[in-house]
C-alpha cells in the first residue's frame, strides 16, 4: 500500500480558521516558533478533519498563558505539570504543549522536563506517524520518518519498541488501534514481539485508561481483526480473560457500530459476567447496567405480546441489544418500532381500592402487570382497574 500524500498541509479548513489563527498569532508574537503536531497533522495529510488540534511550542506554560490572555483568549491549565495548556478562542479549544523530554517513567506516567529541541520532543512520542509537525504555513517537519510510514501504511514505534512501551504500557493497546486504523498488511513484527513480552505489565494501568482504549479499538471498522491480533499476542487474555472469541463480534459488525455492544459480543451470555467486566473496567453505572442486561441468556421471543413484555420488564435498549447480539437485525428493527404503552396502574390505585399497604401491594401489582402484558393489545386504564376490582372482590 502506498498513499499519495501532499508535500505540505493543504490550505484552508481548520488550520486557517479564525479561532486557530488567533491562537497561532498569539503564540508566534515576537518570532516564537509553534507548530501543529500529532493527529491533526496526520489526519490533515490524509484529507480527514481532525478531532483535536494540538500545538507544540518552545514557550513555557507560563508564557503560553500570558501571551494567550494578552490576546484576549481564555486559558485552562489542563496539564500544567506536563506542559499542557488549553487555549480557547471563540469556543474552539486548542491544546498547547511545551516541548518536552522524559526525565523518569514508570510505565504509567512520566516526569518531564521542558526543552527547546524539536527532535527531543519527537523522540518521546509513541509512533512515527504521530510525530509529524507542521508550521502555520503548512511546511512539514518530520524528524522520525513518519511521513514515509504514513504513505506506506505502516505503524511503527519511534526507536526501540520495548523502550517506548516501558515508558507507558498503554502504548501496547494504542498500537492495535492505530495499526487497524491507518495501516495495511502485517503489523510490525518488532512491535508485536515487544507487546507480547510486556503484556502482563498492562495490569498496572488504570482501568479507566484501558477501558477508553479498548472501546476506541472496538469502534473501528476492523475491530474483529484488532481483537484477533490482541488474542494472538496474549493481550486479550490479560485484559479480558472472559472473551470467548470473535465470531459473534464479526456477526454483529454490519448491524451495530456501538463499541459497548461490541464488547458484549466478546463475552458469554451471563449478566453477572457483564457486570463483573464493567466493574473491573470502571465503566459507568449506566454502561454496567446495559452490559449486564444485554447478556441475559434467555431466548428471544417473537410475538408482539412477548416482545412488549420483554421491553416493559427490561427496557427497549436491552431488547434491541439482545436481538443484535443474536445477529437478528430485523428483530431489532421490530423492537425499535413496536409501540409499547406504559402500564396504566400505580400502587396508589390499589390502595384507593382498599388494599392495605404492605407486600400485598407489590404482589398484586406484579400479577396485574403479568396479566396486562399477556393481552394483545394491552388493555387501557379502565380495563386494568376492572381487573384489579375483580381480583380484590370489590
N, C-alpha and C positions, 0 to 999 in steps of 0.2 A: 504494500500500500504506500502510495506517495501522494501527499496533498500538495497542491499548488498554493503557496502562501504568499501574501504581499510582502514586499521588502520593508514596509513601514506600516504603521497603523493607518487604516483608511480614514479619510477626513470626515468631519461631521459627526452626527449621532451624539451619544452620551459624552464623549470626550470634549466636545466643543459646545456643550450646553452651558447656559449662563451660570447655573449654580457651580458646576465643576470648574469652569473658568475662573469664577470668583475665588475658589479655594486655591487653585494653582497660582493665580496672580498674587494672592496674599502671601503665600509661602515663597514665591520667587522674587519678591521685592528685594532690591539691593544685590541681585545677582546670585542668590542662593539657589542651589540645584534641588529640584524634586522630580521624581519620575513615577509614573504609573507602574504598578508591579503586580505580578502574580496572575490570578484568574482573570482579571479584567483585560489584561493584555492578551493572554492566551485565547480567551473567548472572542475578543475583537478580531484577532487574526483568523479565526475560524468563521467569522461572519455572524457570530452569536451576540446577543445582548447580555452583558454580564449581570449577575445577580448582585454583586457588590463592587464597589470602587475602592481600590487601595492605592495609597501613595506612599512611597518611601522618600525620606529626606535626610540630609545631613544635619538638619537643625535638631537641637534637643527639644524634648517635650515642652519645656517652659517657653522656649522661643516660638514653637508652633502655636501655643495658646495665645501668646502675646500678639503675634502677627495676625492671627485669625480674629481676635477680639478687636484689634485696631481697625480691621476692615469691616467691622460690624457683624461678624459671623459668630454663631454660638459654638462653644466647645464643651465637650464632655470627656473627662479623663478616664475613659473606659478601661484602659490597661496601662496606666501610667508607669507602673513598675517595669513593664516590658516595653515602654516607649511608645505606646499607642494612645492617640487622642482622636476622638471622633469630632470632626468639624462639620457643622450643619449649615448649609446655605439654601435658603428657600425650601426647607423641608427635605432636602437631599443630603443624606449622610455620607461622608467620605472618611474612611479610616486612614489616618496619617500616622506612620510609624517611623521613628528614628532608626537609622541603620544600626544593626546590632551584631554582636558576636557572642557566642555562648561562653560563659565562664565555667559553669558547672551544670551538669544534667544528671537526672536520676531515672530516666525512663518515663517519667510522668510530667515533669515540669523543668524549666531551665532558669538558671540565674544568668542574666545577660549584662553586658557592658556595651555602651554606645560607642560607635566608631564612625569614621568618615570614609571608610573603604567599601566601595560598592561590591567588590569581589568577595570581601569577607562576609558581607551581609548575604550574598547569594549562596555562599558555601554552607550556611547553616540551615538552608531551606530543605524541603524534602525531595521533590522531583525536579528534574531539569526543566520540564515544561511549566513549572510553577515559579521559576526563577528568571523569567523574562521581564525586562524593564522597557519603558518607553518614555521618551521626553514628551513635553507638551505638544511639540510639533509632529509627533508620531515616529521620530527616529528611534530605532530599536537598540537596546544594549543587551547582549546575550553572552554573559560571561561563562556559562557552563554547557553550552551546546543544546539548549532547549529548543531552539528553532528547528534544527535538523531532526530532533526526536519528534517534535510535533508534526513536521511534514511527513516523516516516515511512519507515524502511528505507533511510536514507542513510548512506554512509560518506564523511566529508569530513575533510581535513586541518584542523588548527587554524590559522587565519590563512592566510598565504601558503604554498601548497603547495611552491613552489620553495625557500623558506627552510627548511621542515620537512625536505625531502629533503637539503638541503645540510648539515644538522646530523647526519643519519645516513641514508645511502643505502639501508640495509636497509628503510627505511620504504616504499620503492617496492614491494618484494616483499610486505611486510605489507599494503599496500593491497589487492592482489589477494585475499589470504586473507580479510581482513576483509570486503571487499565481497561475496564469494561465500558468506560465512557469514551475514552479517547484513542484506544489502541486497537490494532488488528493483529491477527496472528498470535503466535505463542507468547506467553508472558515471559519477562526477563528471568532467565534461569538463576542468575546470581541473587536476584531479589527473592525468588521463591525459596531458595536454599536458606537464605538468611531468615526469612519469615518462619519457615518450618523449625529452624533451630531455636528461635526466640518465642515460639507460640505460647509456652507456659507463662511467659512474662506478661501476657495480656491480662492475666488475673489481677495484676497490680493496678490496672487502670480503673478510673472511676466508672461506675455502672452507667452514669448519665452519658459520658463520652462514648462508651461502647454502644449504647442504645442509639444515640444520634447517628453514629457512623453506620451501624447495621441497617437502620431504617433507610438511610440515604442510598445504601447499596441495593436494598430490596426495591427501591423505587425505580431502578434503572430498567430500561427495556431488555437488557441482557442479564437480568438478575439470576436466572437459573444457572447460567454459565459461571457467574461470580460465586454462587453458593457451591457449585460443584468443585471449583478450584480451591475454595476455602476448605472444603472437606478433604480434598486430596492432600493439602498441606498440613492437615491436623488442626487447623484453626477452628473449624466449626465444632469439633468435639470439645474444645476448650471453652468456647463461648456459649454453645447451645447443644449440650450433650443430649438433650431430648429430641433433637432433629431426627426425623425418620427417613429423609431422602427428599429428592426434588421433584418426584413425579406429580404430586398434587400441585406444587408451585407451577410447574410447566403447564398443567391443565388450566390453572387459574389465570395465567398471564394475559390471554386475549380478553378476559372478562373483567379484570379489575387492575388498576394501577395503584391501588391503595397499599402502601408498604406495611401497615399493621395487619391487614388481611393476608398479605403475602407471608408475613411472619407466622400467622396462624396456620398457613398451608404447610409449613415445615414441621408442625407439632402434631402429636397424636390427638385423637378426638376425646380429650379429657379436660373438662373445665378446670379441675384442680391443677393440672399441668400448666394450662394457660395462665392461671393466676400466679403460680409459682414463678414462671418465667418473667411475667410482668413485674413481679415484686423484685426479683433479682436484678432486672434491668432498670429498676426505679422508674418505670413508666407511670404516667398519671393515673389517678383513680379511675377516670373515665376510660382510659386505654386498657387498664387491667380488667374492668368490668366487661368491656367489649370483647377482649380476647377470650375471657372465660366463657361468655355467652355464645360466641361463635363456635366454640369447640365442643358443644354438647353432643353426645354420641347418638341421641335419638334419631330415628328415621324421619325424614321429612314427609309431612302429609301432602296430599294433592288436592283434595276437595276444598271448596271455598270456605265452608264452615270450619274445617280443621285448620286451614291457614289463618282464618280470623282468630281462632283460639291461640295459635302459636304467636301471632302478632300481639294480641292482648296480654298474654302472660309474660312474654319475653321481650317485646318491642320489635318494631319493624326492622331496625338495623340488624338485630340478631338474626331475624328470619331471613333477610336478604343475604347476610354473611354466610349463613349455613348453606343456602342454595348455591351461592357462588363457589364455596369450598367443595361442594359436591359436583361442581362443573356444570351446573344447570342454569345457564343464563336466562333461558326462557322462564323458568320458575321464579328466578329473582325479579324479572320484569313483571310477572303477575303479582308478586308480593308488593312491589313498589306501587302498582296501580290499584290494588284492592282497596275498596272503601271499607274501613273498619270503624264503626261508630263507637263512642265511649259508653261503657256500661253505665246505665242511667240512674242507678241507685247508690246511695251512701249509707253509712251506718246509721246516721241520724234518721233516715226514713224508717228503719226497723224499730228504732226507739219510739218514734211517733206512732207506730202501730201497736205499741205496748210491750215490745220485747225488753226484758230487763237488761241493764248494762252488764257487760262481762264477756267471757269467752264465747257464750252462745251467739253473740252478735257476729263475731268473726266466722264462726262455723256456718251460720245461716248465709252470710254474705258469700262465702265460698260456694255453698250449694247453689245459691241463686245464680252466681256467675257461671258455674258449670252448666246449669240449665239454659241460661241465656246464650252461651257460646254454642250449644248443641243445636240451636234453632237456625233456620236459614229461610228468610233473612232474620237477623236478630230482632227480637221484639222491642217496642218502644217503652217509655217510662210507665204508662198506664198499665200495659200488659204485665210488666215486671212487678208493679205494686199489687196487681191482682194475684199473681202467683205467690207473692210474699204473704198476702192475706190468707190465701188458701192453705199455705203451709203452716201458718200460725193459727189457723182456725178462727180468724176474726172477720 
